[in-house]
Amino acid sequence: MITLADLRQRFEAAEVRRVKLGAFDLDGVLRGKYISLEKFYSVAESGLGFCDVIFGWDIGDVLLDNVKFTGWHTSYPDALAIIDLDSFRLVPWEPGTAFFLLDLFAKDGIPLTLSPRQLFRNVLKTAEDRGYKTYFAAEFEFWFFRENAESLRAKGFRGLTPVSPGSFGYSVLRASQNSELVTDILENMSAFSVPLEGFHTETGPGVYEAAISLDIGLKAADKAALFKTAMKEIASRHGLTVTFMAKWNAELAGSSGHIHQSLWSGDTNLFHEGEALGQYIAGLTTYLPQLMCLVCPTINSYKRTVPGTWAPINATWGEDTRTTAVRSIKGSAKSSRVELRLSGADINPYLAMAASLAAGLEGIERSLVPPAPVANAYATPGDAPLPKNLDAAIALFRASKMARKWFGDVFVDHYAATREWEVRQYEKAVTDWELARYFESI
């Protein structure tokens, strides 16, 4: 546990002159502010006010009209934000800046269950109460472009220039040609306490994959969520933009956000041998359809989950296969794990990890038996289908007794409402496809 006295010493040693604070909203967007050192010391233990509108608007800051938690009817009051001192990091690309994550509470001190970080805490607490330790590691695919916020909009997000042309997966050459960017990412992420154990090109123009180092429970989710924001900040300093959209181009592969996970009892990895692995996998395959909108949270997510794109289309599992939603990786007593392959790079890591862990624990609690493993899930598309769009996923989520058991009615109803809002915005949009299809011919 880091104390305020510890931080004073660290701040002095690092010549910290300002503090950045932030909390992640339901879309995984980091919302926060800079504060002075004087302000930090005055609120470090008592907390500060933070407008609860971050749970009352969408990813584009448009106010929601279908939620009860906050709105004009509540006047968008402040939540109580408590600084998690243990989340302290220095921001290496912003010298003199310290960073902390916030935990959000109601005025009466009760944690806000709408907060993604708190939701994952709750699931982790249940796992801990049952005698389990949980480890996670996220890996993301993302695309670099020689664009900025202004040029993206000037081009209408079309005709963008990738950082490298052509498809060249696992290319040492391409990574070396962009070594200034790559080494800057590796060094800055390590200094930001988000170390990477792997970084390489994927197949496609300007696409890379990063594997974030393994960590326990909440720390792993913190690292995954902060990685996405940090990547955007580092890229901008190289005159680049990076996207974590699940599918930014219909002709190219989508971007995964796979989640590796293992369950431990003391020093024993329960996924190395024994019945817990099968029960956990059974929980995932049983409940993924009901929880898919937590794992695939956007309209765009479902453009990725189509056959032949390295993404799953059904709730299946297999031994070391890359077509299923769940992949069992049998390794050593230390490395044996489960990989959730359904999740894309557009995940909110807290929600996706919470959904995965809750489903697996439910499988263990109910002693579920997994279906037969498959080698090629694309060859059996009718088995255990997943929702094909966000609207269908929302309906399953709202009706899920399992989701309400693990996450509570308040969260389920609010989160479902935010996704329904997203569907409504999409339904009102006139897309490029519609214009090309109908404008002249119909």
C-alpha positions in Angstrom: 0.0 0.0 0.0 1.4 3.4 -1.0 1.0 6.1 1.6 0.8 9.8 1.1 4.2 10.2 2.7 5.7 7.7 0.2 4.2 9.8 -2.6 5.7 13.0 -1.3 9.1 11.4 -1.5 8.5 10.0 -5.0 7.1 13.2 -6.3 10.2 15.1 -5.1 12.6 12.5 -6.6 10.8 12.7 -9.9 10.2 16.4 -9.8 6.5 16.0 -10.2 4.8 19.3 -10.8 1.2 18.3 -11.7 -1.1 15.3 -11.3 -3.5 13.7 -13.9 -6.5 11.9 -12.6 -8.9 9.7 -14.5 -11.8 7.2 -14.4 -13.0 4.9 -17.3 -16.6 5.2 -18.5 -18.7 2.4 -19.9 -17.2 2.7 -23.3 -13.7 2.4 -21.9 -12.9 6.1 -22.5 -10.6 7.7 -19.9 -12.3 10.7 -18.4 -10.3 13.0 -16.2 -8.4 16.2 -15.5 -5.1 17.7 -14.4 -4.9 19.1 -10.9 -2.2 21.0 -9.1 0.0 19.4 -6.5 -1.7 21.6 -3.8 -5.1 20.3 -4.9 -3.8 16.7 -4.9 -2.5 16.8 -1.4 -5.8 18.4 -0.2 -8.0 15.7 -1.7 -5.7 12.6 -1.7 -7.4 11.0 1.2 -10.8 12.7 1.4 -11.7 12.6 -2.3 -13.1 15.1 -4.7 -16.2 15.7 -6.8 -16.5 14.3 -10.3 -19.6 14.9 -12.4 -21.6 11.7 -12.9 -22.4 12.8 -16.5 -19.7 10.3 -17.6 -22.5 7.7 -17.1 -25.1 9.9 -18.6 -23.7 10.6 -22.1 -22.4 8.5 -25.0 -19.0 8.1 -26.5 -19.6 11.4 -28.4 -20.7 13.3 -25.3 -24.4 13.3 -26.4 -26.7 13.1 -23.4 -28.7 9.9 -23.1 -32.4 10.2 -22.9 -33.2 6.7 -21.6 -31.3 6.2 -18.3 -32.5 6.6 -14.7 -29.2 7.0 -13.0 -28.4 10.5 -14.0 -29.9 13.2 -16.3 -31.7 16.5 -16.1 -34.0 14.9 -13.6 -31.0 14.6 -11.2 -29.2 17.8 -12.4 -26.0 15.7 -13.1 -24.6 15.9 -9.6 -21.0 15.1 -8.5 -20.0 11.6 -7.6 -17.4 11.1 -4.9 -14.0 10.3 -6.6 -11.4 8.6 -4.3 -7.9 8.5 -5.6 -6.4 5.0 -5.7 -2.9 5.8 -4.5 -1.7 2.4 -5.4 -2.4 3.2 -9.1 0.4 5.8 -9.1 2.4 6.1 -12.3 4.7 8.6 -13.8 3.8 9.7 -17.4 7.1 9.4 -19.1 6.0 11.3 -22.2 4.8 14.2 -20.0 7.8 15.0 -17.7 6.8 16.2 -14.3 3.3 14.5 -14.5 2.0 11.8 -12.1 -1.1 9.8 -12.9 -3.7 8.1 -10.7 -6.9 6.2 -11.3 -10.1 7.2 -9.5 -12.7 5.0 -7.8 -16.2 6.4 -7.9 -18.7 6.4 -5.1 -22.2 7.8 -4.3 -22.4 10.6 -1.8 -23.2 8.1 0.9 -19.9 6.3 0.3 -21.4 3.3 -1.5 -19.3 2.3 -4.6 -20.9 3.1 -7.9 -21.7 -0.3 -9.5 -22.0 1.5 -12.8 -18.2 2.1 -12.7 -16.5 -0.5 -14.8 -13.6 -0.7 -12.4 -15.9 -1.3 -9.5 -17.9 -3.9 -11.4 -14.7 -5.9 -12.0 -13.7 -5.4 -8.4 -17.0 -7.0 -7.3 -16.5 -10.1 -9.5 -12.9 -10.4 -8.3 -14.1 -10.2 -4.7 -16.5 -13.2 -5.3 -13.6 -15.1 -6.8 -11.4 -14.3 -3.8 -14.2 -15.3 -1.3 -14.2 -18.7 -3.1 -10.5 -19.1 -2.6 -9.4 -18.2 -6.1 -6.7 -15.9 -7.5 -7.2 -14.7 -11.0 -4.6 -13.7 -13.6 -5.2 -11.9 -16.9 -3.3 -10.7 -19.8 -4.7 -8.7 -22.8 -3.4 -8.6 -26.3 -4.5 -6.0 -28.8 -4.3 -5.4 -32.5 -4.4 -1.8 -33.8 -3.7 0.2 -36.9 -1.4 3.2 -37.3 -2.2 6.0 -39.8 -0.2 9.1 -40.8 -3.2 11.3 -39.8 -4.3 13.6 -37.0 -7.6 14.6 -35.6 -8.0 17.4 -38.2 -7.0 15.3 -41.2 -9.2 12.4 -40.2 -12.3 14.7 -40.2 -11.2 16.5 -43.4 -11.0 13.2 -45.2 -14.2 11.9 -43.7 -12.2 9.0 -42.2 -11.7 7.7 -45.8 -8.6 7.4 -47.9 -6.3 7.3 -44.9 -2.5 6.8 -45.2 -1.3 3.8 -43.2 2.1 4.0 -41.5 3.3 1.2 -43.8 1.9 -0.2 -47.0 0.8 -3.8 -47.8 0.4 -6.9 -45.7 3.5 -8.1 -43.9 2.7 -10.1 -40.8 5.4 -10.8 -38.2 7.7 -8.6 -40.2 11.0 -7.8 -38.6 11.7 -5.4 -41.5 8.5 -3.3 -41.1 9.0 -3.0 -37.3 12.7 -2.0 -37.9 11.7 0.5 -40.5 9.5 2.1 -37.8 11.9 1.4 -35.0 11.7 5.0 -33.6 8.0 4.5 -33.0 8.3 0.9 -31.9 11.1 1.5 -29.4 9.4 4.6 -28.1 6.3 2.5 -27.4 8.2 -0.3 -25.7 10.2 2.0 -23.5 7.4 4.4 -22.6 5.0 1.6 -21.8 7.5 -0.1 -19.5 8.1 3.3 -17.7 4.3 3.7 -17.5 4.0 0.4 -15.6 2.3 -1.2 -18.6 5.2 -3.5 -19.7 4.8 -5.4 -23.0 6.0 -9.0 -23.5 5.6 -8.9 -27.2 5.1 -6.5 -30.1 5.0 -7.3 -33.8 3.3 -6.5 -37.1 0.1 -8.3 -38.1 -1.2 -8.8 -41.6 -2.4 -5.6 -43.1 -1.2 -2.1 -43.8 0.1 -0.4 -40.6 -1.3 -3.0 -38.2 0.5 -4.2 -35.1 -0.2 -6.5 -32.2 0.9 -6.0 -28.6 0.8 -8.5 -25.7 0.6 -6.9 -22.3 2.4 -8.7 -19.5 0.4 -10.9 -17.2 -0.8 -9.5 -13.9 -3.3 -10.3 -11.2 -7.0 -9.3 -11.4 -7.6 -5.6 -11.3 -4.0 -4.6 -12.2 -4.3 -6.5 -15.4 -7.5 -4.6 -16.4 -5.9 -1.3 -15.4 -2.9 -2.1 -17.7 -5.1 -3.0 -20.6 -7.4 0.0 -20.3 -4.4 2.4 -19.8 -2.6 0.8 -22.8 -5.2 2.0 -25.3 -5.1 5.6 -24.1 -1.3 5.6 -23.8 -1.0 4.3 -27.3 -3.0 7.2 -28.7 -1.0 9.7 -26.7 2.3 8.2 -27.8 1.2 7.9 -31.5 0.2 11.6 -31.6 3.7 12.6 -30.6 4.9 10.8 -33.8 2.3 12.6 -35.9 0.2 9.4 -36.1 -3.3 8.2 -35.2 -4.0 4.7 -33.9 -7.4 3.0 -34.0 -8.7 0.1 -31.9 -12.0 -0.3 -33.9 -13.0 -3.9 -34.2 -13.3 -3.5 -38.0 -12.2 -0.3 -39.6 -12.1 -1.7 -43.2 -14.5 -4.2 -44.7 -11.8 -5.6 -46.9 -9.2 -6.2 -44.1 -9.1 -8.4 -41.1 -10.6 -7.0 -37.8 -8.7 -6.1 -34.7 -8.8 -8.6 -31.8 -8.5 -7.9 -28.1 -7.9 -11.4 -26.8 -8.0 -12.0 -23.1 -5.8 -14.7 -21.6 -6.8 -15.9 -18.1 -6.1 -18.5 -15.5 -7.5 -19.4 -12.1 -5.3 -20.4 -9.2 -5.8 -21.9 -5.7 -2.8 -21.0 -3.7 0.2 -22.0 -5.9 -1.8 -24.4 -8.0 -2.9 -23.4 -11.5 -6.4 -25.0 -11.8 -6.3 -24.8 -15.6 -3.3 -27.2 -15.8 -5.2 -30.3 -14.7 -8.4 -31.2 -13.0 -12.1 -30.5 -13.6 -12.0 -26.7 -13.0 -10.8 -26.0 -16.5 -13.6 -27.9 -18.2 -16.2 -26.3 -15.9 -14.8 -22.8 -16.6 -14.9 -23.4 -20.3 -18.4 -24.7 -20.0 -19.4 -21.5 -18.3 -17.9 -19.4 -21.0 -19.5 -21.3 -23.9 -22.9 -21.3 -22.1 -23.0 -17.7 -21.1 -21.1 -15.9 -23.8 -24.2 -15.3 -25.9 -25.9 -13.6 -22.9 -22.9 -11.5 -22.1 -21.8 -10.7 -25.6 -22.7 -7.0 -25.5 -20.1 -6.7 -22.6 -17.5 -8.3 -24.8 -18.6 -6.9 -28.2 -19.9 -3.5 -27.1 -20.3 -1.5 -30.3 -22.2 -1.7 -33.6 -18.9 -2.2 -35.3 -17.9 -5.2 -33.1 -20.3 -7.4 -35.1 -18.6 -6.6 -38.4 -15.6 -8.5 -37.1 -17.3 -11.7 -36.0 -17.9 -13.2 -39.4 -16.5 -16.4 -41.0 -12.9 -16.6 -42.3 -11.6 -13.5 -40.4 -9.8 -15.1 -37.5 -12.7 -14.2 -35.3 -15.3 -16.5 -33.8 -18.9 -16.8 -35.0 -20.2 -19.3 -32.4 -19.8 -20.1 -28.7 -17.4 -23.0 -29.2 -14.1 -24.0 -27.8 -11.1 -26.0 -28.9 -7.6 -27.0 -28.0 -5.2 -24.5 -29.6 -7.5 -23.5 -32.4 -8.0 -20.0 -33.6 -11.5 -20.3 -35.0 -13.4 -20.8 -31.7 -14.6 -18.2 -29.2 -12.6 -19.9 -26.4 -9.2 -21.5 -26.9 -7.6 -23.8 -24.3 -3.8 -23.5 -24.2 -2.3 -26.5 -22.4 1.2 -25.6 -21.3 3.2 -26.0 -18.2 1.9 -25.9 -14.6 2.6 -22.1 -14.8 1.5 -21.2 -18.4 -1.7 -23.3 -18.9 -4.6 -20.9 -19.6 -7.8 -20.0 -21.4 -7.9 -17.4 -24.2 -11.1 -15.6 -24.9 -11.0 -14.9 -28.6 -14.4 -13.4 -29.0 -13.3 -10.0 -27.7 -12.1 -7.3 -30.1 -9.8 -4.4 -29.6 -12.8 -2.2 -28.9 -13.5 -3.8 -25.5 -13.7 -2.0 -22.2 -11.2 -4.4 -20.5 -12.9 -4.1 -17.1 -16.3 -5.2 -18.5 -14.9 -7.9 -20.8 -12.7 -9.4 -18.0 -15.6 -9.2 -15.5 -17.9 -11.0 -18.0 -15.4 -13.7 -18.7 -14.6 -14.4 -15.1 -18.2 -14.4 -14.0 -19.2 -16.8 -16.8 -16.3 -19.1 -15.8 -17.0 -19.0 -12.1 -20.7 -19.7 -12.8 -19.6 -22.8 -14.8 -17.6 -24.0 -11.8 -20.4 -23.2 -9.4 -22.9 -25.2 -11.4 -20.4 -28.0 -12.3 -21.2 -27.5 -16.0 -19.9 -29.9 -18.6 -18.3 -28.4 -21.6 -19.5 -29.3 -25.1 -17.1 -31.3 -27.3 -14.1 -29.3 -28.6 -14.0 -28.4 -32.3 -11.1 -28.0 -34.6 -12.7 -25.6 -37.1 -15.7 -23.7 -35.8 -16.3 -22.2 -39.2 -17.2 -25.7 -40.5 -20.0 -26.0 -37.9 -21.6 -22.5 -38.0 -25.0 -23.7 -36.7 -23.6 -24.9 -33.3 -24.0 -22.5 -30.4 -24.6 -19.4 -32.5 -23.6 -16.0 -31.1 -25.8 -12.9 -31.6 -25.1 -11.4 -35.0 -25.7 -7.7 -34.0 -25.7 -5.5 -31.0 -29.5 -5.3 -30.9 -29.8 -9.1 -30.5 -27.0 -9.2 -27.9 -28.8 -6.5 -25.8 -32.0 -8.6 -25.7 -30.1 -11.6 -24.4 -28.3 -9.5 -21.8 -31.5 -7.9 -20.5 -33.1 -11.3 -20.1 -30.1 -13.0 -18.5 -30.7 -14.1 -15.0 -27.0 -14.9 -14.8 -26.0 -11.3 -15.7 -28.4 -9.9 -13.1 -27.1 -12.3 -10.5 -23.5 -11.3 -11.0 -23.8 -7.6 -12.0 -27.1 -6.5 -10.4 -30.3 -5.1 -11.9 -29.0 -1.5 -11.8 -26.0 -2.2 -13.9 -27.7 -4.5 -16.3 -30.6 -2.1 -17.0 -28.3 1.0 -17.3 -25.7 -0.7 -19.5 -28.4 -2.2 -21.7 -30.0 1.2 -22.1 -26.6 2.7 -23.2 -26.3 0.0 -25.9 -29.9 0.5 -27.0 -29.1 4.2 -27.4 -26.1 3.2 -29.6 -28.4 1.1 -31.8 -30.8 4.0 -32.1 -28.0 6.3 -33.3 -26.9 3.8 -35.9 -30.5 3.3 -37.1 -30.8 7.0 -37.8 -27.5 7.2 -39.7 -27.3 7.3 -43.5 -24.3 5.3 -44.4 -21.9 5.4 -47.3 -23.1 1.9 -48.3 -26.7 3.2 -48.5 -25.7 6.2 -50.7 -23.7 4.0 -53.1 -26.4 1.4 -53.2 -29.5 3.6 -53.6 -28.7 7.2 -54.4 -28.7 6.9 -58.2 -30.3 3.6 -59.0 -33.4 3.3 -56.9 
